[in-house]
Amino acid sequence: MARTKRGPAATSRRALAGLGTVGIVAGTIAITAGLSAPAANAATSKALQYTCTANVFGNVLDQGVWTATVTSNLPTQVAPGATLPAPTITAQVTSSTTATDTLRALSETAVDGTSDAGYSVSGAVASPGARTAHLTIPNTPVPTTGALQTAATGDGAAEVAASSTGTITVKVGDFKATIQTYKGTTKDLVIPVTCTLKAGQNTTLGTIAVGTPPTSPSSSPTSTPTDTGTPTSTATGTGTATSTATGTATSTGVTGPPIITDGGSSGSGLNGGVLGGAAVAAAGVGALGFGLRRRLSNK
């Protein structure tokens, strides 16, 4: 047999088919990777209020109410026994005007420093308890008016999920800071600051599901309609026909091609009536034919 020469169109189709196969395989790999990989991290934030004090020249001074917005990249779901990497934590802290007035009164022009931010981990975790995130405060100018705002960043601690399913809860705690002040570019004072959460706040930063999250049960019908009767017909030799819906359609004394029914019955009154009427009609035709044959045979 002579070989058929494939033109450019055939070659293009083969190339597209090959690319389609590669795409299917790559898609399968991507789906598998998505199922086996832990759920993506979700940035969660919590704005909280603190009552703060500062130790200035050995004197503990009230620094009013500070606000800290704590943000972290917590995973939404992990497998039982999985290792959770150390979360990155950012704290946007706005001091009170009183605290900033203290810095301005001391002729401080900028600050930086470090902060130990407390938080807790409880629930489905191998080692629940208190944690500390070590944050760094970048060099920040002291404003001429208003409150000082700083953005501290750092990492928390890595965790190991429990071997059973459940929920890990992460809550924000108190924090301490060591503030280095500057006059121009020269370091000046080191001011320890202690901030305590005001009572009555929801301090939950986020929750992590351990294991497969519960799914709502699929709805199923509470009852299944049943059809307990299909029409039957009986033809008598006198040309009368009776019909009752009691089961499988049968015919006695009637010859001829079988009656073929097509489709199902839902058991409703309408379908039952239609099938019953069809059975009566079929029985009547059978009876009529039977009677005609008897008269012809008697002649």
N, C-alpha and C positions, 0 to 999 in steps of 0.2 A: 504494500500500500504506500502510495506517495505521501511524503510528509508535508503537512500543510504549513506554509510559511506564516509565522505570526507577525502581524504588523505592529506599528507603534501603539495602536489602541489596545491590542491584547496585552502588550508589555506593560502599559500603564495600569490596566486592570489588575494584572498580577502584582504589580508594585503596591497598588492601593490595598489589595487583599492582604499582602504581607504586613503593611502598616496597621491594618485593622487588627490582625492577630497580635502584633506587638502591643497595640493599645489595650486589647482585652487582658493580656498577661500583665501589663503594667498596672491596669486598673485593679486586677485581682490582688497584686502585691500591695497596692496602696490601701485597699480595703482591709487586707489582713493586718497590715501595719497599724491601721487606725484602730482595729479591734484589740490588738495586743498592747498598744501603747497606753500609758496612763492618760487620764483626762487632762486637757489643757489647763494651765493655771489661769485664774481669774483675779484681776486686781480688785481688792476690796478695801474700802475706806471707812473710817469711823472718826467723827469729830467729837472731842470730849473736852470738858472743862476741868481745870486743876486749880487748887489753892497753893500758891508758891511762897517760899521764903528764901532769903539770901543772907549769907553770912558775910557782912562787910565790916572789916576791922574788928573782928571778934564779936560783933553784935548781930543777932538774928533779927532781920528786918522783914516785915510783911511786904510782899511784892504783889499782892492782889490776886486776881483771877486771870490765869493764862488759858489759852485755847490751843489744843494740839490736834491736828488732823493726821491720823496714822493710816498709812496705806501699805499693803503687802500683797505679794503675788502668791496666794495660796491655791493649791490644786482643788478642783471641785470633787474629784473622786480618785481613789487609789485602791489597789487590790489588797486583800488581807496579807499582812507580813511585809508589805512593800516599804522601801526606804524613801522618805520624803526629803528632798534636798533642803538645805538651809534657806529660808525665805529672805528675800530682800525687803527691808523695812525703811520707809521714809516717814519722817515726822515734820510736818509744817507747823512750826510753833509761833504763835503770836503772843508776845508778852503784854502785860498790862502797861498802860501809860505811866503808872506809878514807877514801875521798874525802869522804864526808859528814861523817865525824869531823873532817877538816881544816877544813871550813866551820864546823862548830860550835866548834872550838877557836879560830877567828878571830872568833867571835861574829857570823857572818853569818846573816841571817834569811831572805833570799830571793835568788833568782838569775833572770836572763834572759840573752838573748844571741843569737848567730847561729852557724850551723854550715855548713861546706862538706862535703857528703857526696859522696864519689866513687863512681862506678859506671862500667861499661863496656858497650858495645854492639858486638856482632860478628855475623858471618853475612851474611844477605841484606839488607844495609843499604848505602845509597849511600856513607856515610862512616863506616866502623867506627873505634872507638877509645875513649879515656877521656872521661868526661863528669863534670861537677860540678853537683850540685843545691844551690842556696842556700836554706837552711832558717832559719826564725825560731823561737827558743825563747821562749815566753811567760813572763811573770813567775810564778815558782813558789816557794812557801814552802819553806824548809829544814825538814825534819821534826825533831822533838826526838829521835827514835830511828829506827834503821833507815836504809835507803838512800834517796837522793834520786831521784825519778822525774820526768822531763820528757817533753814531747811536742812535737817540732819538726816543722814543716810547711813545704812549699815546692814548687817546680816544677823538673822536669828540663828537658831540651832537646828541641825538636821534631826529628823524624827524617824521612828520605825512604827508603822501601823500595827495594831493588834492582829493576832492570827484569826480572829473571828470578825464577823461583820458588825457594823455599828456606825457611829458618828464621832468624829474628832471635833472638839470645840476649842477655838482659840480666842482668848480674851486679853484685852489691853490692861496694863497695870500702871503703877506709879513710875515716875522717872526722876533721876538725879542728873545734874549737869555741872561740869566744871568749866566756867567761863573765863577765858583769857581776854582781858581788855587791852586796848591799844590807844596811845596818844600819837596820832600820825602813824609812823611805821614802827614805833618803839613799844615793846610790851610794857604793860603797867601792872595792873592788879589781876590776881586770880580770885574769882568769886564763886564759891560753891552755892548751888541752887538746888533746893529740894521741892518737888511738886507732888502733891497728893490729890488723887481723884476726888471730885466732889461727889457726895452720896446721891443715890437715886438714879444713876445713869446706866443705860444698857451698854456694857463694855465689850460685847461679843464682836470680834473683828470678822470672823468667818467660821464656817463649818465645812468639814471634809467628809464625804461619804466613803466608808470602807466597805468594799464589796459592791455587788450590783445593786443599784437603787431599786426600790420596789416599783412595780408597774401595776397600773390599775387593771383588775380582771376584765377580760373581754365579756361583753354582754352576750347572752345566749337566750333563745326563746324559752319561756317558762312552760309552754305546752306545745305539743306537736299535733296538728290536726290529723285524724285518722279517718279512713273511709272504710266503714264496716259493711258496706253493701254495694253490689253492682247489680244491674237489672238481669232478671231471668224471664224467659217467656216460654209458654207452653201452648202449642196449637192443638186444638181438638179437631176431630173429623167433621164436626158440624159447622165449621167455618167461623167459630168464635175463638177469640184469643184472650188469654189472661196474662197479666204482667205483674210481677212483684220484684222489688229491689232487694234481693236476699243474698247475693254472692256472685259467682261466676256465671256469665251468660250461657245458658244451655237451651237447646231446642229439641223438642220431641215430636216426631211425626212430620217433620218438615224436611224436604229434600231441596237440593240446590246449592249454590256456591256459599261458602261460609261468609258470615258478616265480619268484616275487619273494622275494628275500632282503633282509632288513632288518637294518642294523647292521653293524659292522666286526668283524674278527677280529684278535685280538692275536697270533696265531701260536702259542698255547699248545696243548699236547696235548689239553686238554679241548675247546676250541672246534673243533679239527681233527676230533676224533672225532664231535662233534655234527653238523658239516656233512657229514662223510662218511656218517653214518647217514642223514641227511636225503636225501642224493643217492641212496643205495641204495634207500630207500623210494620215492622219486619214480620211479626207473628201474623198480622192480618193478611199480608201478601202471601205468606206461606199457606195459610188456611184456605184462601181463595183458590190458589193453584191446586191444592189437594182436592177441594170440592169439584172443580172443573174436570180433573182427571177421573174422578169416580163417575161423574155423569157420562163422560165419553165412553168409559169402559162398560157402562150398563146398557148403552145403546146397541 
